[in-house]
């Protein structure tokens, strides 16, 4: 039997849709995973098998073939575990087919059936929204990050058993929302390094204010310890607040890099980076 489940993956800091095609047929028990997967994706075979068994769900000892399309793009990351597991259960008629057509599944499975937090959830949900899907089932620990996206229902789940119950409508749920998402990470007042802390350096302060107001580049030259980095670090505190679009783009980068803190859903502060002077062009 053949079933298709939708998932998503990352290409840089953008998400794109992945078709997880599962086919189960009679024959010697075997589990094949194709579609240009990397090592983390290939290892999902054992995670999915053990997770289904430990969730007290029947695992079919048949010939299982899973294809991740489009096959010409290398798939990275462990967030295909949940859609693969759902696809196998759908082939065995253990979950409803009608629920799968409008839903995107993202999540890494642990061996006991729990769904782990994943990196890059935000751009993947944006990819699902742009592709026209109505729902996105994601790990419970990514719920605050996922609810930033408006226009798509976010369904956070803790384990595979809960996911199956929601799909089969044996567990009631309401899409997750969070109020005042725009300010969940603080405001400009919470900058640790403030421009008002600079004492003296009147000429440099004036130059930095002009550069910030006019969006100009600025170069500071001076001996070590004269305060160049100290003053540059405080420039974000006099810049305008991030627009919502800028916050989204910035949060995408933090999400993919795994830098979002606990209960942090949206970056609202302008970041500061201080690469070492010996950094290479490619590293920069």
Phi and psi in degrees as GROMACS dihedral restraints (atoms count N, CA, C in turn):
[ dihedral_restraints ]
;  ai    aj    ak    al  type     phi  dphi    fc
    3     4     5     6     1  -113.7    20    10
    4     5     6     7     1   135.2    20    10
    6     7     8     9     1  -139.2    20    10
    7     8     9    10     1   153.5    20    10
    9    10    11    12     1  -125.5    20    10
   10    11    12    13     1   130.8    20    10
   12    13    14    15     1  -124.1    20    10
   13    14    15    16     1   139.4    20    10
   15    16    17    18     1   -91.6    20    10
   16    17    18    19     1   138.6    20    10
   18    19    20    21     1  -139.1    20    10
   19    20    21    22     1  -170.5    20    10
   21    22    23    24     1  -145.1    20    10
   22    23    24    25     1   159.7    20    10
   24    25    26    27     1  -143.9    20    10
   25    26    27    28     1   177.7    20    10
   27    28    29    30     1  -110.3    20    10
   28    29    30    31     1   137.6    20    10
   30    31    32    33     1  -128.5    20    10
   31    32    33    34     1    96.3    20    10
   33    34    35    36     1    72.7    20    10
   34    35    36    37     1  -123.4    20    10
   36    37    38    39     1  -107.8    20    10
   37    38    39    40     1    13.7    20    10
   39    40    41    42     1  -112.5    20    10
   40    41    42    43     1   149.2    20    10
   42    43    44    45     1   -98.0    20    10
   43    44    45    46     1   149.2    20    10
   45    46    47    48     1  -139.3    20    10
   46    47    48    49     1   158.3    20    10
   48    49    50    51     1   -82.8    20    10
   49    50    51    52     1   142.4    20    10
   51    52    53    54     1  -125.4    20    10
   52    53    54    55     1   128.5    20    10
   54    55    56    57     1   -88.8    20    10
   55    56    57    58     1   115.5    20    10
   57    58    59    60     1   -95.7    20    10
   58    59    60    61     1   103.0    20    10
   60    61    62    63     1   -98.7    20    10
   61    62    63    64     1   125.9    20    10
   63    64    65    66     1  -121.0    20    10
   64    65    66    67     1   129.9    20    10
   66    67    68    69     1  -129.3    20    10
   67    68    69    70     1   129.7    20    10
   69    70    71    72     1  -121.0    20    10
   70    71    72    73     1   125.1    20    10
   72    73    74    75     1  -135.6    20    10
   73    74    75    76     1   165.7    20    10
   75    76    77    78     1   -70.8    20    10
   76    77    78    79     1   149.9    20    10
   78    79    80    81     1   145.7    20    10
   79    80    81    82     1  -173.3    20    10
   81    82    83    84     1   -63.5    20    10
   82    83    84    85     1   131.3    20    10
   84    85    86    87     1   -57.1    20    10
   85    86    87    88     1   121.4    20    10
   87    88    89    90     1  -158.1    20    10
   88    89    90    91     1   146.5    20    10
   90    91    92    93     1  -125.3    20    10
   91    92    93    94     1   107.4    20    10
   93    94    95    96     1  -110.5    20    10
   94    95    96    97     1   137.6    20    10
   96    97    98    99     1  -125.4    20    10
   97    98    99   100     1   117.6    20    10
   99   100   101   102     1  -125.9    20    10
  100   101   102   103     1   172.3    20    10
  102   103   104   105     1   112.0    20    10
  103   104   105   106     1    30.1    20    10
  105   106   107   108     1    60.2    20    10
  106   107   108   109     1    53.5    20    10
  108   109   110   111     1   -84.0    20    10
  109   110   111   112     1   150.6    20    10
  111   112   113   114     1   -89.1    20    10
  112   113   114   115     1  -173.7    20    10
  114   115   116   117     1   -62.3    20    10
  115   116   117   118     1   -40.4    20    10
  117   118   119   120     1   -63.7    20    10
  118   119   120   121     1   -35.5    20    10
  120   121   122   123     1   -73.3    20    10
  121   122   123   124     1   -40.3    20    10
  123   124   125   126     1   -61.7    20    10
  124   125   126   127     1   -35.9    20    10
  126   127   128   129     1   -70.0    20    10
  127   128   129   130     1   -10.4    20    10
  129   130   131   132     1   -64.7    20    10
  130   131   132   133     1   -20.3    20    10
  132   133   134   135     1   -55.6    20    10
  133   134   135   136     1   -50.1    20    10
  135   136   137   138     1   -73.3    20    10
  136   137   138   139     1   -35.6    20    10
  138   139   140   141     1   -63.9    20    10
  139   140   141   142     1   -44.1    20    10
  141   142   143   144     1   -66.3    20    10
  142   143   144   145     1   -45.9    20    10
  144   145   146   147     1   -59.3    20    10
  145   146   147   148     1   -49.1    20    10
  147   148   149   150     1   -69.9    20    10
  148   149   150   151     1   -36.9    20    10
  150   151   152   153     1   -64.2    20    10
  151   152   153   154     1   -43.2    20    10
  153   154   155   156     1   -63.2    20    10
  154   155   156   157     1   -44.1    20    10
  156   157   158   159     1   -64.7    20    10
  157   158   159   160     1   -42.7    20    10
  159   160   161   162     1   -75.7    20    10
  160   161   162   163     1   -11.2    20    10
  162   163   164   165     1   -90.8    20    10
  163   164   165   166     1    11.7    20    10
  165   166   167   168     1    62.6    20    10
  166   167   168   169     1    32.0    20    10
  168   169   170   171     1  -112.3    20    10
  169   170   171   172     1   146.1    20    10
  171   172   173   174     1   -72.9    20    10
  172   173   174   175     1   132.5    20    10
  174   175   176   177     1  -104.3    20    10
  175   176   177   178     1   127.3    20    10
  177   178   179   180     1   -76.0    20    10
  178   179   180   181     1   123.6    20    10
  180   181   182   183     1   -91.3    20    10
  181   182   183   184     1    74.1    20    10
  183   184   185   186     1  -136.3    20    10
  184   185   186   187     1  -171.1    20    10
  186   187   188   189     1   -84.6    20    10
  187   188   189   190     1   113.8    20    10
  189   190   191   192     1  -112.5    20    10
  190   191   192   193     1   127.5    20    10
  192   193   194   195     1  -124.2    20    10
  193   194   195   196     1   127.2    20    10
  195   196   197   198     1  -119.9    20    10
  196   197   198   199     1   127.7    20    10
  198   199   200   201     1  -118.0    20    10
  199   200   201   202     1   132.5    20    10
  201   202   203   204     1  -105.8    20    10
  202   203   204   205     1   107.0    20    10
  204   205   206   207     1  -107.6    20    10
  205   206   207   208     1   145.8    20    10
  207   208   209   210     1   -73.0    20    10
  208   209   210   211     1   137.4    20    10
  210   211   212   213     1   -77.3    20    10
  211   212   213   214     1   -13.4    20    10
  213   214   215   216     1   -85.7    20    10
  214   215   216   217     1    -6.6    20    10
  216   217   218   219     1  -105.1    20    10
  217   218   219   220     1   129.3    20    10
  219   220   221   222     1   -68.8    20    10
  220   221   222   223     1   129.0    20    10
  222   223   224   225     1   -93.2    20    10
  223   224   225   226     1   130.6    20    10
  225   226   227   228     1  -127.2    20    10
  226   227   228   229     1   148.3    20    10
  228   229   230   231     1    99.5    20    10
  229   230   231   232     1   159.7    20    10
  231   232   233   234     1   -95.3    20    10
  232   233   234   235     1    11.6    20    10
  234   235   236   237     1   -84.2    20    10
  235   236   237   238     1    13.9    20    10
  237   238   239   240     1   -94.0    20    10
  238   239   240   241     1    -1.7    20    10
  240   241   242   243     1   -58.7    20    10
  241   242   243   244     1   -50.2    20    10
  243   244   245   246     1   -62.7    20    10
  244   245   246   247     1   -49.1    20    10
  246   247   248   249     1   -63.3    20    10
  247   248   249   250     1   -34.0    20    10
  249   250   251   252     1   -65.0    20    10
  250   251   252   253     1   -44.9    20    10
  252   253   254   255     1   -62.0    20    10
  253   254   255   256     1   -43.5    20    10
  255   256   257   258     1   -63.8    20    10
  256   257   258   259     1   -38.9    20    10
  258   259   260   261     1   -63.7    20    10
  259   260   261   262     1   -41.1    20    10
  261   262   263   264     1   -64.3    20    10
  262   263   264   265     1   -43.7    20    10
  264   265   266   267     1   -65.9    20    10
  265   266   267   268     1   -33.8    20    10
  267   268   269   270     1   -67.3    20    10
  268   269   270   271     1   -37.8    20    10
  270   271   272   273     1   -64.3    20    10
  271   272   273   274     1   -28.4    20    10
  273   274   275   276     1   -92.7    20    10
  274   275   276   277     1    10.5    20    10
  276   277   278   279     1    60.5    20    10
  277   278   279   280     1    35.0    20    10
  279   280   281   282     1   -98.5    20    10
  280   281   282   283     1    -8.9    20    10
  282   283   284   285     1  -135.1    20    10
  283   284   285   286     1   158.3    20    10
  285   286   287   288     1   -72.0    20    10
  286   287   288   289     1   137.1    20    10
  288   289   290   291     1   -74.7    20    10
  289   290   291   292     1   -36.4    20    10
  291   292   293   294     1   -66.0    20    10
  292   293   294   295     1   -24.0    20    10
  294   295   296   297     1   -74.4    20    10
  295   296   297   298     1   -26.0    20    10
  297   298   299   300     1   -75.5    20    10
  298   299   300   301     1   -26.8    20    10
  300   301   302   303     1   -67.9    20    10
  301   302   303   304     1   -29.4    20    10
  303   304   305   306     1  -111.1    20    10
  304   305   306   307     1    13.9    20    10
  306   307   308   309     1  -123.2    20    10
  307   308   309   310     1   140.4    20    10
  309   310   311   312     1  -109.2    20    10
  310   311   312   313     1   132.6    20    10
  312   313   314   315     1  -112.6    20    10
  313   314   315   316     1   129.5    20    10
  315   316   317   318     1  -138.3    20    10
  316   317   318   319     1   129.2    20    10
  318   319   320   321     1   165.5    20    10
  319   320   321   322     1   147.3    20    10
  321   322   323   324     1   -99.4    20    10
  322   323   324   325     1   134.4    20    10
  324   325   326   327     1   -96.6    20    10
  325   326   327   328     1   139.4    20    10
  327   328   329   330     1   -91.9    20    10
  328   329   330   331     1   171.8    20    10
  330   331   332   333     1   -68.5    20    10
  331   332   333   334     1   -21.9    20    10
  333   334   335   336     1   -93.6    20    10
  334   335   336   337     1     7.4    20    10
  336   337   338   339     1    97.2    20    10
  337   338   339   340     1    -8.0    20    10
  339   340   341   342     1   -72.5    20    10
  340   341   342   343     1   154.9    20    10
  342   343   344   345     1  -107.5    20    10
  343   344   345   346     1   120.5    20    10
  345   346   347   348     1   -85.6    20    10
  346   347   348   349     1   158.7    20    10
  348   349   350   351     1   -64.9    20    10
  349   350   351   352     1   141.6    20    10
  351   352   353   354     1  -121.1    20    10
  352   353   354   355     1   151.7    20    10
  354   355   356   357     1   -83.5    20    10
  355   356   357   358     1   151.6    20    10
  357   358   359   360     1    74.2    20    10
  358   359   360   361     1    23.3    20    10
  360   361   362   363     1   -62.8    20    10
  361   362   363   364     1   -41.0    20    10
  363   364   365   366     1   -59.4    20    10
  364   365   366   367     1   -53.4    20    10
  366   367   368   369     1   -64.3    20    10
  367   368   369   370     1   -29.7    20    10
  369   370   371   372     1   -69.2    20    10
  370   371   372   373     1   -38.0    20    10
  372   373   374   375     1   -67.9    20    10
  373   374   375   376     1   -37.9    20    10
  375   376   377   378     1   -60.7    20    10
  376   377   378   379     1   -39.9    20    10
  378   379   380   381     1   -62.5    20    10
  379   380   381   382     1   -39.3    20    10
  381   382   383   384     1   -66.6    20    10
  382   383   384   385     1   -39.4    20    10
  384   385   386   387     1   -64.1    20    10
  385   386   387   388     1   -44.8    20    10
  387   388   389   390     1   -66.0    20    10
  388   389   390   391     1   -27.6    20    10
  390   391   392   393     1   -81.5    20    10
  391   392   393   394     1    -6.1    20    10
  393   394   395   396     1    92.7    20    10
  394   395   396   397     1    18.2    20    10
  396   397   398   399     1   -85.8    20    10
  397   398   399   400     1   151.2    20    10
  399   400   401   402     1   -91.4    20    10
  400   401   402   403     1   -31.3    20    10
  402   403   404   405     1  -133.0    20    10
  403   404   405   406     1   155.1    20    10
  405   406   407   408     1  -141.0    20    10
  406   407   408   409     1   117.8    20    10
  408   409   410   411     1   -94.8    20    10
  409   410   411   412     1   119.5    20    10
  411   412   413   414     1  -130.7    20    10
  412   413   414   415     1   167.8    20    10
  414   415   416   417     1   -61.0    20    10
  415   416   417   418     1   146.8    20    10
  417   418   419   420     1   -61.5    20    10
  418   419   420   421     1   -35.2    20    10
  420   421   422   423     1   -72.2    20    10
  421   422   423   424     1   -10.9    20    10
  423   424   425   426     1  -100.3    20    10
  424   425   426   427     1    11.8    20    10
  426   427   428   429     1   -63.8    20    10
  427   428   429   430     1   -42.3    20    10
  429   430   431   432     1   -68.4    20    10
  430   431   432   433     1   -37.6    20    10
  432   433   434   435     1   -67.3    20    10
  433   434   435   436     1   -41.0    20    10
  435   436   437   438     1   -69.7    20    10
  436   437   438   439     1   -31.7    20    10
  438   439   440   441     1   -75.0    20    10
  439   440   441   442     1    -2.8    20    10
  441   442   443   444     1   -63.6    20    10
  442   443   444   445     1   -33.3    20    10
  444   445   446   447     1   -77.1    20    10
  445   446   447   448     1   124.3    20    10
  447   448   449   450     1   -98.8    20    10
  448   449   450   451     1   143.4    20    10
  450   451   452   453     1   104.3    20    10
  451   452   453   454     1     0.6    20    10
  453   454   455   456     1  -141.4    20    10
  454   455   456   457     1   138.6    20    10
  456   457   458   459     1   -75.9    20    10
  457   458   459   460     1   129.4    20    10
  459   460   461   462     1  -102.4    20    10
  460   461   462   463     1   124.2    20    10
  462   463   464   465     1  -119.6    20    10
  463   464   465   466     1    96.3    20    10
  465   466   467   468     1   -80.9    20    10
  466   467   468   469     1   134.9    20    10
  468   469   470   471     1  -129.4    20    10
  469   470   471   472     1   148.6    20    10
  471   472   473   474     1   -93.6    20    10
  472   473   474   475     1   -30.8    20    10
  474   475   476   477     1  -152.8    20    10
  475   476   477   478     1   174.3    20    10
  477   478   479   480     1   -66.9    20    10
  478   479   480   481     1   -35.5    20    10
  480   481   482   483     1   -62.7    20    10
  481   482   483   484     1   -42.3    20    10
  483   484   485   486     1   -65.2    20    10
  484   485   486   487     1   -39.8    20    10
  486   487   488   489     1   -61.2    20    10
  487   488   489   490     1   -44.1    20    10
  489   490   491   492     1   -64.5    20    10
  490   491   492   493     1   -40.1    20    10
  492   493   494   495     1   -63.8    20    10
  493   494   495   496     1   -39.1    20    10
  495   496   497   498     1   -68.3    20    10
  496   497   498   499     1   -42.4    20    10
  498   499   500   501     1   -62.3    20    10
  499   500   501   502     1   -41.5    20    10
  501   502   503   504     1   -85.3    20    10
  502   503   504   505     1     2.5    20    10
  504   505   506   507     1    64.0    20    10
  505   506   507   508     1    26.7    20    10
  507   508   509   510     1   -93.4    20    10
  508   509   510   511     1   -10.8    20    10
  510   511   512   513     1  -122.7    20    10
  511   512   513   514     1   123.5    20    10
  513   514   515   516     1   -78.8    20    10
  514   515   516   517     1   148.6    20    10
  516   517   518   519     1  -153.7    20    10
  517   518   519   520     1   159.0    20    10
  519   520   521   522     1  -128.1    20    10
  520   521   522   523     1   142.1    20    10
  522   523   524   525     1   -54.9    20    10
  523   524   525   526     1   138.9    20    10
  525   526   527   528     1   -75.2    20    10
  526   527   528   529     1   133.3    20    10
  528   529   530   531     1  -135.4    20    10
  529   530   531   532     1   156.1    20    10
  531   532   533   534     1  -137.2    20    10
  532   533   534   535     1   129.3    20    10
  534   535   536   537     1   -77.7    20    10
  535   536   537   538     1   149.9    20    10
  537   538   539   540     1    55.0    20    10
  538   539   540   541     1    43.2    20    10
  540   541   542   543     1   -59.8    20    10
  541   542   543   544     1   -29.7    20    10
  543   544   545   546     1   -60.1    20    10
  544   545   546   547     1   -28.4    20    10
  546   547   548   549     1  -118.4    20    10
  547   548   549   550     1    27.9    20    10
  549   550   551   552     1   -73.6    20    10
  550   551   552   553     1   -14.8    20    10
  552   553   554   555     1  -111.2    20    10
  553   554   555   556     1    12.0    20    10
  555   556   557   558     1   110.4    20    10
  556   557   558   559     1  -168.4    20    10
  558   559   560   561     1  -138.4    20    10
  559   560   561   562     1  -174.1    20    10
  561   562   563   564     1   -61.4    20    10
  562   563   564   565     1   -27.1    20    10
  564   565   566   567     1   -67.3    20    10
  565   566   567   568     1   -16.5    20    10
  567   568   569   570     1   -95.1    20    10
  568   569   570   571     1    13.6    20    10
  570   571   572   573     1   -63.8    20    10
  571   572   573   574     1   130.4    20    10
  573   574   575   576     1   -72.4    20    10
  574   575   576   577     1   -34.2    20    10
  576   577   578   579     1  -111.0    20    10
  577   578   579   580     1   110.3    20    10
  579   580   581   582     1  -106.7    20    10
  580   581   582   583     1   144.3    20    10
  582   583   584   585     1   -63.8    20    10
  583   584   585   586     1   -27.9    20    10
  585   586   587   588     1   -69.3    20    10
  586   587   588   589     1   -12.3    20    10
  588   589   590   591     1   -79.1    20    10
  589   590   591   592     1   -10.9    20    10
  591   592   593   594     1   -74.2    20    10
  592   593   594   595     1   127.5    20    10
  594   595   596   597     1  -114.3    20    10
  595   596   597   598     1   133.8    20    10
  597   598   599   600     1    76.6    20    10
  598   599   600   601     1  -156.1    20    10
  600   601   602   603     1    53.0    20    10
  601   602   603   604     1    45.2    20    10
  603   604   605   606     1   -61.2    20    10
  604   605   606   607     1   -41.5    20    10
  606   607   608   609     1   -65.4    20    10
  607   608   609   610     1   -42.0    20    10
  609   610   611   612     1   -69.2    20    10
  610   611   612   613     1   -39.5    20    10
  612   613   614   615     1   -60.3    20    10
  613   614   615   616     1   -43.1    20    10
  615   616   617   618     1   -62.8    20    10
  616   617   618   619     1   -42.4    20    10
  618   619   620   621     1   -64.4    20    10
  619   620   621   622     1   -40.6    20    10
  621   622   623   624     1   -66.3    20    10
  622   623   624   625     1   -39.5    20    10
  624   625   626   627     1   -64.3    20    10
  625   626   627   628     1   -41.4    20    10
  627   628   629   630     1   -65.6    20    10
  628   629   630   631     1   -42.7    20    10
  630   631   632   633     1   -63.6    20    10
  631   632   633   634     1   -40.7    20    10
  633   634   635   636     1   -68.4    20    10
  634   635   636   637     1   -40.2    20    10
  636   637   638   639     1   -70.1    20    10
  637   638   639   640     1   -37.5    20    10
  639   640   641   642     1   -98.9    20    10
  640   641   642   643     1     4.3    20    10
  642   643   644   645     1    56.8    20    10
  643   644   645   646     1    47.0    20    10
  645   646   647   648     1   -99.7    20    10
  646   647   648   649     1   157.3    20    10
  648   649   650   651     1   -77.9    20    10
  649   650   651   652     1   158.4    20    10
  651   652   653   654     1  -147.9    20    10
  652   653   654   655     1   141.7    20    10
  654   655   656   657     1  -122.2    20    10
  655   656   657   658     1   130.9    20    10
  657   658   659   660     1  -113.2    20    10
  658   659   660   661     1   126.8    20    10
  660   661   662   663     1  -122.5    20    10
  661   662   663   664     1   130.9    20    10
  663   664   665   666     1  -179.1    20    10
  664   665   666   667     1   169.6    20    10
  666   667   668   669     1   -69.0    20    10
  667   668   669   670     1   157.9    20    10
  669   670   671   672     1   -56.8    20    10
  670   671   672   673     1   136.9    20    10
  672   673   674   675     1    89.5    20    10
  673   674   675   676     1     1.7    20    10
  675   676   677   678     1   -82.2    20    10
  676   677   678   679     1    -8.3    20    10
  678   679   680   681     1   106.4    20    10
  679   680   681   682     1    15.8    20    10
  681   682   683   684     1   -62.9    20    10
  682   683   684   685     1   -54.1    20    10
  684   685   686   687     1   -66.7    20    10
  685   686   687   688     1   -38.7    20    10
  687   688   689   690     1   -58.6    20    10
  688   689   690   691     1   -43.2    20    10
  690   691   692   693     1   -75.0    20    10
  691   692   693   694     1   -38.9    20    10
  693   694   695   696     1   -63.1    20    10
  694   695   696   697     1   -35.9    20    10
  696   697   698   699     1   -64.6    20    10
  697   698   699   700     1   -22.6    20    10
  699   700   701   702     1   -96.6    20    10
  700   701   702   703     1    -1.5    20    10
  702   703   704   705     1   -61.4    20    10
  703   704   705   706     1   -41.8    20    10
  705   706   707   708     1   -55.3    20    10
  706   707   708   709     1   -26.4    20    10
  708   709   710   711     1   -72.6    20    10
  709   710   711   712     1   -13.3    20    10
  711   712   713   714     1  -109.9    20    10
  712   713   714   715     1     3.8    20    10
  714   715   716   717     1   -84.4    20    10
  715   716   717   718     1   157.3    20    10
  717   718   719   720     1   -62.8    20    10
  718   719   720   721     1   158.5    20    10
  720   721   722   723     1   -60.1    20    10
  721   722   723   724     1   150.9    20    10
  723   724   725   726     1   -65.3    20    10
  724   725   726   727     1   139.2    20    10
  726   727   728   729     1   -72.5    20    10
  727   728   729   730     1   165.9    20    10
  729   730   731   732     1   -62.5    20    10
  730   731   732   733     1   -39.5    20    10
  732   733   734   735     1   -63.6    20    10
  733   734   735   736     1   -40.9    20    10
  735   736   737   738     1   -65.3    20    10
  736   737   738   739     1   -39.3    20    10
  738   739   740   741     1   -62.9    20    10
  739   740   741   742     1   -40.6    20    10
  741   742   743   744     1   -63.1    20    10
  742   743   744   745     1   -47.8    20    10
  744   745   746   747     1   -61.9    20    10
  745   746   747   748     1   -40.2    20    10
  747   748   749   750     1   -68.0    20    10
  748   749   750   751     1   -40.8    20    10
  750   751   752   753     1   -66.0    20    10
  751   752   753   754     1   -33.4    20    10
  753   754   755   756     1   -57.9    20    10
  754   755   756   757     1   -45.0    20    10
  756   757   758   759     1   -64.5    20    10
  757   758   759   760     1   -45.6    20    10
  759   760   761   762     1   -63.4    20    10
  760   761   762   763     1   -37.2    20    10
  762   763   764   765     1   -65.4    20    10
  763   764   765   766     1   -46.8    20    10
  765   766   767   768     1   -64.5    20    10
  766   767   768   769     1   -37.1    20    10
  768   769   770   771     1   -79.5    20    10
  769   770   771   772     1    -7.8    20    10
  771   772   773   774     1    71.4    20    10
  772   773   774   775     1    29.9    20    10
  774   775   776   777     1   -99.5    20    10
  775   776   777   778     1    -2.4    20    10
  777   778   779   780     1   -68.7    20    10
  778   779   780   781     1   133.8    20    10
  780   781   782   783     1   -82.3    20    10
  781   782   783   784     1   170.9    20    10
  783   784   785   786     1   -60.9    20    10
  784   785   786   787     1   134.0    20    10
  786   787   788   789     1    63.0    20    10
  787   788   789   790     1    20.8    20    10
  789   790   791   792     1  -103.1    20    10
  790   791   792   793     1   121.3    20    10
  792   793   794   795     1  -111.9    20    10
  793   794   795   796     1   -26.5    20    10
  795   796   797   798     1  -147.2    20    10
  796   797   798   799     1   130.9    20    10
  798   799   800   801     1   -82.0    20    10
  799   800   801   802     1   122.9    20    10
  801   802   803   804     1  -119.0    20    10
  802   803   804   805     1     1.3    20    10
  804   805   806   807     1  -109.0    20    10
  805   806   807   808     1   140.6    20    10
  807   808   809   810     1   -71.0    20    10
  808   809   810   811     1   131.8    20    10
  810   811   812   813     1   -82.1    20    10
  811   812   813   814     1   161.9    20    10
  813   814   815   816     1  -128.4    20    10
  814   815   816   817     1   131.5    20    10
  816   817   818   819     1  -123.6    20    10
  817   818   819   820     1   137.9    20    10
  819   820   821   822     1  -127.2    20    10
  820   821   822   823     1    77.5    20    10
  822   823   824   825     1   -66.1    20    10
  823   824   825   826     1   149.1    20    10
  825   826   827   828     1   -66.7    20    10
  826   827   828   829     1   149.4    20    10
  828   829   830   831     1   -65.0    20    10
  829   830   831   832     1   -16.6    20    10
  831   832   833   834     1   -93.2    20    10
  832   833   834   835     1     7.4    20    10
  834   835   836   837     1   -64.4    20    10
  835   836   837   838     1   145.3    20    10
  837   838   839   840     1   -80.8    20    10
  838   839   840   841     1   165.1    20    10
  840   841   842   843     1   -63.4    20    10
  841   842   843   844     1   -41.3    20    10
  843   844   845   846     1   -66.8    20    10
  844   845   846   847     1   -40.6    20    10
  846   847   848   849     1   -65.3    20    10
  847   848   849   850     1   -36.9    20    10
